[in-house]
Amino acid sequence: MRAQAGKFGCMALAAFAILGAMGGTARATAQDSTAMPAAATIVKPHVFVSLEPVPREKEFEAAIVVDIQRGYHMNSHKPNDPYSIPTTATPALPAGIELRDTAYPDGRLEKFSFSSKEMDVYSGSVTLKLKLTARADAALGDMTIPVTLRYQACNDTACLPPVKVTVNVKFEVAAAGTTARAAHPEIFSASSPKN
């Protein structure tokens, strides 16, 4: 009887040890999952429009200036790795607004511990530009263009899942011939986007 009790006692201790180890693993996994911050805290987009207001029949630009937290990067629009998620800005155009072009800056080649080759990435601050036209039939008054910004943020060792966030380009459409003021020359006076 004493041998049997000892056997059951050892089994109970083994079970507690296994459960304790599993609990420790679960805690470690939970801590690991919180080690990487949310993409929204790493990548901060800001929107600017080149004219105030935007007259009908006039070309204008919208810029999405993306600030990327130090120590992180996101893939460029034309990454050099087939498995990398490219950064894109896709507008949902309202009636009367036409997209002429989307300008992405060149990325920079940087080396990271997770890859044997240099990666084409954006880091620091990067500006994406939408070249637009307000047509003669654009509705007068306040207008919003929702733009889907898709990107994948990474650090030197790991990548977050790719995300899509909506940024809103807001501006006022005025009658054709209205005098417009050039806005944000520090962003729009440059002929091409900067990284």
N, C-alpha and C positions, 0 to 999 in steps of 0.2 A: 504494500500500500504506500509506504514511504517513497519507494522508487517511482511509483506511478505519479505521486504528487510532485516529486522533483521533476519528472518529465513534463508534466503540465505547466509547472512553474517556469521551466526553461522556455517552453513554447510561448507562454504569455509574455515573457521578457523579450523574446525574439519578435513577437507581433508588435509590442510597443516600440521596439527599436526600429522596425520597418515603418510603422506609422509616423514615428518621429522624423525619420529620414525623408519620408514623402512630404511631410509638412514643411521641412526645411527646403526641399526642392521646390515646392509650390511657392514658398516665400521668395526664393532666389529668382524664380521665373517672373513673379510679379514685379520684383525690383528691377530685373533686366528690362521688362517691357516699359517701365517708366523712365529708364535711363535716357532714352531718346525723346526729346520734346516733340510736341505736335508741330506739324509743318507750318501752321499759321503763326507760330511764335518765331520761326526761323526765316520765313520769307514774307516780307511786308510790301504789298503793292500800293502805289499812290498814283492817282490819275490827274492829268492836266490836259487842257484844251487850248489850242493856239489862238483862238479869236473869241472876243466878247463884245457883242453877241455874234452869232454866225449868220450872216445874211444868206438868203436863198440865192442859188446859182453861184455860190462861192466855194472854193476848195479850202479845206482846213485840216488840221491834224489833231489827233489825240495821242498822248504819250502815257504809257504805263511804266513808271519808274519803279523797279523792283529792288528793294534793299534786302540783301542776303546776310544773315548773321555771320560774324567772323567765325572761321573754323568750318563753315559749311559751303556748299556750292550746289548748283543745279546744272543739269546737262544743257548744252547750247541748243539752238534750234536745229542744227545739223551735227548731231553727235557722231563721232567716228567709230563708235562701237554699235553693232547691230542690236544689242540687248538694252541699250540705253534709251530712256524715254525722252524724246525731244521736248523742249519748252515751246508751247504754242499759245497764241492769243487769237481766239475765234469770236468775232462779234456777231450778235443776233441783230441784224440791221432793221430798224423801223422803216416804214414806207417813206420814200422821199430822201433817204440817205443812201449814198453809194460808196462802196469801198473801192478805192483805186489801187491800193497796195498795202501790204504789211511789211514793215522793215524791221529785220532782226539784226542785231550786231553780230560780228564774228565773236566766237568764243576764244578762250585761251587754253593752250595745251598745258595741263598740269598732271603730275604723277601722284598717285594715291596707293596706299598699301594693298588695297583689294584688287589692283589690276597690274598686269605685267607691262602694260603700255600706257603712254600718256593719254589722258581723256580730254575731250573738247568740252569745256564747261564755262559757266558764268559764275563769278564770285564778286563780292563787294556790292556794287550798285550797277544795274544794267537798265537800259531804256529801250523799250519796244514801242514802235510808232505805227499808228494806223493813219493812212492818208485817205481822206474822205472828201465827199462833195455833198453839199446840201442842194438838192435839185429844186426846180421851180415849184414842184408840187409838195415839198416838205411842209408839214404842219407848222404853223407859227406858234411860238411860245416855248415853254420848257420841254425838253426832250431828254430821254435817257437811252443809251445804247448799252445793253448788258454784254460784257465781254467775258468769255470763259478762258481763264488763264490755267493752263495745264502744265505741271512741272513735277519733277521728282527731286527732293532735297536729300543731300548726302553729306556725310563728313568723311574723314580719312579712312574709316573702317567699315561703315555701314550706310545703307540707304533706307529712307522712310518709304512707305508705299507711295506711288504716284497719286497726286490729288488734282482735282479741278475746283477752282474757286471762281466765283463771279465777282467781277469788279464793274462798277457802273460809271460810264462816261456821261456826265450831265452837262448840259449846255442849253442856251436859249437860241431858237431860230427866229430871225427877224426878216422883215420884208427885203426884197432885192433892192440894192442901192443904199441900204442902211450903212452908216459909217461904223466900222468895227475897229476895236482896239486890239493891237497885238498883245497877247498875254504870254507870260513865262518865256521871255526871250532867252533866258539861260538854258532852256531845254530845246526850244524850237529854232534858235538861230544856227545850231549845228546842222550841217547838211546830211549827216548820217548818224544812226544811233551809236552810242558809246557804251563800252563795257569797261 
